Amino acid sequence: MSYKSNFDIVKTYGSVVQFLRHSCQTKNLMALKLLHAHLLRKSSLFFSPYLHAQLIFCYTTYPCKNNLKTLTSCLKFIHPKNPMPFNVLISEYCRNGFAFYAIKTLSLMHSETVPLDTYALCSSITAASSIQSLDFGKQIHAHVTKLGWLSSVFVGSALIDLYAKRSFVGDAVMLFEELPEKNTVCANGLLSGYGETKLWVQGLEFFRKMPSLDLDYDNYTLLATLRSCAGLSAIELGRQVHAYVVRKFYDLESDVFLQSSLIEMYGKCGSVRNAFQVFGLAGFRVRGRRTRDIVVWTSMLGVYGRNGHYSEVVELFKEMLNEGIKPDGVAFVTVISACGHTGQVDLGIEYFESMTGNFELSPGPEHYSCVVDLLCRAGRLDKAWKLVNEMLPEGEESLSASLWGPLVSACEEHGNIELGKLAAQRALKLEPKNVGIYVMLSNLYARFGKWDELSELRDLMQQRGIKKEAGSSWIELR
């Protein structure tokens, strides 16, 4: 059926919007232009500001210079003082990843003296948070302050989220204290910033302070707090949060992320038994069987892997496959690594090959790194060397030293000094300041009595300002 015959049924407002969105999703520029012409000739719907905004958005998704004239003609139909179509444009750009266009649209509104409202400001601040430079975000903040929009809790929350995402936690704290009206959303943005910058102690202190500010806890608050507990290995406070979750939220089974956060918190604190208890209660019961989301399965696999329960990782992965759950890339990293620790080389290779053969997943460098480690632990150094070199046509810049590190360590263990030196050289070419590679190469030289080479390596480390940091660990003191 031709496009022209299809336009006979594109008469209502909803059908036009649906057709526009379909044209954007399918990248069909010809259909978009034909619809545009049809609306110009025969439809009174063309004078809708919302449809103009949708047309402009669809045209800007095509990187074509010939569309500039079309965009200009569309803008002429928009009333310059009506903020609604501009708000639609900014929202669409922000939601679809065109942050620069969203910011340019706000600049156009400001230059044309179009009134700015909370919708335009919040969407633009969200777009600014995804750009490397914070300059535009600060300009919006200054403009918001002059216009008095800080009294809006929505704009304030967006600004706090902006500073938190860019790791300017100090600015986020100052802004939070200046807000005349605060709510849980603002507090959650600040908690998220504490977590992203690993200021876990400050995050927990703020969590305790929230009731005194008349701020309630919600799911997002508890998620951020559990991450701080995991970062500090503060299992006692984590248990208290767990108890609060059980008392407060009756639909815990429906919140996959809260379940997985509890599992990961217990796992990072070393309490595998408690993590498995949460896992056992997670999910819904359907016809007598408990169904769990892939996020929960992956969290439990990670807990077993981090705590050295490698046999349990393999068994749980098999159980997940029997339940009909499609594993993701993170699950494959965990199980392939576990196969290396349990000596199940053939099973690990089988799982690796099943990623593309059975689950249509593309292996990444982290999966190849696990396979290399798997082969090295089994003493198959030549095969590991061949596997790494097969990835080189894609470009060495895309690789990391994590592919060569296990090979260097295995060469030390199995006494292959020549292959170890080659692997270390390739790793240091990619990451010249990777301390771990220098340490492994030093151990390799020391084992075989290569004291001259070891002395030269230490001099090189001193020249490059590379120093091995002392190890440390978190403990909880009562």
N, C-alpha and C positions, 0 to 999 in steps of 0.2 A: 504494500500500500504506500502511495507517495505521501510526502509531507503535506502537499496542498489539500489532499482529501482529508487528511487528519485534522487540518485546521478548522474544518466545518464543525467539529465537536468541541473546539477550544473557544468556547463562548463565555463561560462563567469565570468569575474571579478565581475560584479555587483551581479550575482546570488550567488556567494560564500559569499560576504559580507552580503547580505540579509539573507542567511541561518545561518551565524555565529551570527548575531544579534538576529535572532529568537531563536536560541539555548540558548543564554544568557537570553532572556526574559522568556522563558518557563522552564529554569533550567534543560534542557535535556542534561546531561553529556554524555550519551551513543551516542546520535546523533552527538555531537561535536567530540567525539573520532573517530567515524566512518568516519566523513568527513575529519578529520585530516589524517587518514590512506589512504583514497581515494586520497587526494591531494599528499601525499608522493609517492604513487605508479604510478598514471596515469596523474597527472596534472602538467604542467610547471608553473601554477599560484603559486605554493608553494614557489617559489623563490622571490615573491613580498614582500618587507620589510613591506608594509602596512598590508598585510594579516598576516604576522608574529606577528605584533603588535596586531591585532584583536584576533588572536589565544591566545596570552599570556593573554590578558585582559579577554577573556572568561574563561580560565582555573583558573585565580586568583579569579573569582567570586564564585568558589566552594571551601569551606573550607576543603580541603582534602589533607593530607600529601603525598599521592601517586602521586599527580600532580606535585610535585617539580621536579622530573626527567624529566617529559614532558616539564615543563617550561624551564629547563636548555637546553634541546635539541633544543627548539625553539629559545632561545637566541643565540645559536651558529650560526644560519643561518643569523642573523642580522649583517650587516657590522658594526664593532665597531666605525667607524668614521662617520656614517650616522645618523644625529640627527632626521630625519623624523619619523622613527618608534617609537623612544623614545618619541617624541612630541605627537604622536598619543596616546601612552599609558598614558602619564601624563594627556592629555586632557580627555580621556575616564574615567580614575580613578576619576578625579576631578568632572566631570559631573555626575557620578553615585554614588558619596558619599564615595569613597574609598580614603580619603585624605592621610592616612598614606602610601598607596602604591604609590601615586603620588610623595610624598616627597622622598620615598626610590628610586624611578626611577631616580629622579633628582640627588640624591647622587651617584647612579651608573654611570650616565653620567659624573659626575664630576670626580669620581675615575678612569674612563676609558678614561679620556681626550677627551670625545665627545664634540664637540663645542656646547655651549649654545647660544640659540637665544631668541628673544622676546616671541615666543610661549611657549617655555619651562619655561621661567622665570615667565611670567604672569600666566600661569596655576598653577605653583607651589606656587606662592604667594597667589593665590585664595584658594588653598588647605590649606596653612598654616593658613589662617584666620579662618578656621573652627576647628582648634585644640586649646585646652585649653591653652597650653604654647605658649608664643610669642618668645621663644628662636630661633626656626628655622627660623621664619620670620626675626628676626634681623640678623641672619647669612646670609640669602639671601640678605638682604639690604647691609651688609658689602661687600659681593661678588660683588653685582651690582655696588657699588661705585668704587671698585678697577678696575673693567673691563670697567668703563665708560658708563654703560648702563643707568645711570640717564638722559642722553641726550634723551632717548626714552620716549616720552610722555605716551606711553602705560604702560611701566614698572613703571614709576613714579605714574601714576594713580592707578595701582594695589597696590603699596606700601602704598599710602595714604589711600586707602580703607581698607587695612590690619590693619593699626594703628587705623583708625576710628572705625572699627567693634570691636576691642579689647578695645575700650574706652581710648586709648592713644592719646587724641586729641592734646596735646601739641607737641608730636612727629610728628603728622600729619601736624600741622601748620609749624613746622620747615622744614619738608621735602618739603612742598608746596613752601615755600620761597626760598629753595635751587634749585628748578627745573629751568633749563635754559629755558625751553619752557613749557608754561602752556596752558591748554585748559579748556573748560567747564566741561569735564568729571572729571578732577582733582578737580575742584571747587565743583562739586556736591558731590564727596566723602568726602570732608571736611565739607560741609554743613550737610551731613548725620551724620557725627560724632558729630557735634554740637547738632543735634536733639536727637541722641541716648543718649547723656550724659546730656540732658536737659539744655544745655548752649544756651538758645534761644536768649538772648540778643546778644551774640557774633555772633550767626548765622545770625541775622538780620543786624548787623554791617557789616559782611562780604558780605552779599547780596547787600548792598548799595555800597560796595567798588568794586564789580565786574566790572562795566563799566569803571572805571579808569584803570583797568588792561587789557582792551580790551577783556573782556570775555562776551559772549552773554548769555542770559537766554534761557533755554529750558524747556521742561515739567518737568524734574526731579528737576531742580532748583526751579521752582515754587511750586512743591509738598513739598520740604523740607522747603521752606519759609512759606507756608501756615501752616505747622505743628508748626513752631515756633510762628506764629501769634496766633494759637489756644492755645499753651502752655502759652503764655503771656496774653491771652484775648485782644490782640491788634487789635480791630475790625477796626479801621481807616486804619491802614496799610493793613489789610486783604482786605478791600474794594479797596484800590489802586491796590493790586495784582490782584484782580478780574477784575478790569477795564483793566489792562494790558493784562490779559488773553483774554478778549473779543476782544480787538483791535488786538492782535498779532496772535491768533490761530483761524483760520476760521473753523477748524474741531473739535471744542470743544466737539461736540456730540459724537465723536468716542473715546474720552479719558475718560474712566470710572473712573480711579483713580483721575484725576484732578477734575472731577465732585464731587466725593465723598469727596475729601479733602476740596473743597469749602463748601459743606454741613456741614461737621464736624467742620470747622473753625467757621462758623456762629453759629452753635449750641453750641459750647463751649464758645463762646462770649455772649450767651444768646439771640441771634437774631433768633428766630424760624421762624419768617415771611420771612426773607431773605433766610434762609435755604430751606424753602418750595418753594420759588420762583425758586431757582436753581434746586431743585428736579423736579418742573413742566416743566422746559425746558430741562431736561436731557433725554438722549436716542434718538432713531430714530423713525420717523413716518413711519409706515407700514400700508398701506390701511386705512389711516385716524386715526389710533390708535398709541399711543406712547408706544414703548417697552423699558423697562429699565432693566439694568443688576442687578443681585442680590446684588452686592456691593453697588449700589446706594440705593436700597430699604433698605438694612440693615443700611446704614448710616443715612437715614431719620428716621428709627425706633429708632435708638440710640439717635438722637437729641430730639425726642419727649420724650423718656424715661428719659434722663438726666435733662430735663427742667420741669418735672412733668406733662406732657400732656399724661396721661396714657390712657384715653379714645381714644385719637387719635391714640395711638399705636395699640390698638386692632382693630380699624376700618381700619387702614392702612394695618395691617397684613391680614385682611379679603380681602381687595382689592387686595393685592399681590397674595393671593391664587386664587382669581377669574381670575386674569390675567394669571394664569398657571405657575407662577414662583415657583420653588421649594425652600423653605426656607432652610437656613443652621443653624448650631448650634448656631451662634451668634443671629440670628433672634429669635430663640425659647427662648433663655435666656431673651431677651428684652420683648417679649410678655407674657411669664409666669410671670415675675416680675410685669408687668403692670396689669395683671389679679389679682394679690395679692393686689395691691393698689386700684383697683376698686371694690373689693369684689366679683369678678366673679370666685369663687373657682372651681366650676364644669367645667367651660370653660378652666381654667388653667390646670386642671388635664387632660381634653380631649386633649389639645394641647400637653401636656407632653407624653401621651400615643400614640399620633399619630406620634411621632418621630420614633418609631420602627415599628409601625403598618402600616403607610402610606408612610413614606419617607426613611425608612431603615437607620436611623441615630442612633448612639449609644449615649445615654445620658452620660454626664460627671459629675464630682462633682459639677460644676457650675449650671447644670440643676437641680440636686437634691437639691442644696442649695436654688434655687428659689422656688421649690415645698415646701420645709420645711418652708420657709418664707411665702409662700401662705397659708399653713395650720395654721401657728402660728397667722397670722393676723386675721384669721377667728375663733381663739380660739380652734382649734382642736389639742391640745397639745399632747394628747395620740397618735393620728395617726401620728403626726410629729416625735415623739420619736420612734415609731415603724418603720417608713420609714428609719430613720438614722441608726437604729440598723440592719436593713436588709442588709445594705451595708458593715457591719463589716466583714463578711467572706472573702471579697476581701483583707483584711489587713488594719489595722488602719493607717499604714504609708502612704497609698494612699489617705487618707482623709485630710481635712483641717478644721480649726476651723470655717470656713465660714458656715459649716453645723450645728454647734452647737450654733454659735452666735445668730442667729434669735430665737432659742428656749430659750436661756437664757433671751433675751430681752422680749419675749412673756410671760415667766413665771413671770417676774417682773410686767408686765402690768396686767396679769390676777390673780396675787396673789398666784401662786403655787411655794412656796419657796423650797420645797423638790426637785421637778423636776428640778428647776433652778440650785440648788447646784450640782446635779448630772451632768447636761449638762455642767456646767462650769468646773467641774473636768475633764470631758472627753476632753473638748476643750483645757484646760491647759496642759493635758498630751501630746497632739499633738503639741501644740505651747506654750511652757512655758513662752515666753516673749511677748505674744500677749497683748498689753496694753488695747485694747478694751474689752476683756473678763474680765479683772480685774475691769474696770470701771463699766461694767454692773453688775458684782457680788457685787460691792460696793453699787451701787444703790439699788440692791435687798435687801441687809442687812439693809440699811438705812431705806427703806420703812417699814420694819417690826420691826424696833427697835432693831436689833441684833447688838448692839454696841460692844460687846466683840468680836464677829466674825469679825466685820468691822475693829477693832483695830488690830487683828491678821493678817488680810489680808494686811493692810497697812504696818505692820512690815515686812511681807513676801516680798512685793514689794520693800521695802527699802533694804532688804538683797540681793535681786537679781538685784538691780540697775535699776529697772524699774520705769520710770517717764513719766507721761502723758504730751505730748507736747501741747503747746498752739496753738489754732486754728488760721489760717491765710487765707487770700484770696487775689487774684490779682485784682487790679483796674487800669484803664488807666487814666493818668493825662495829660491833654492837656497843 
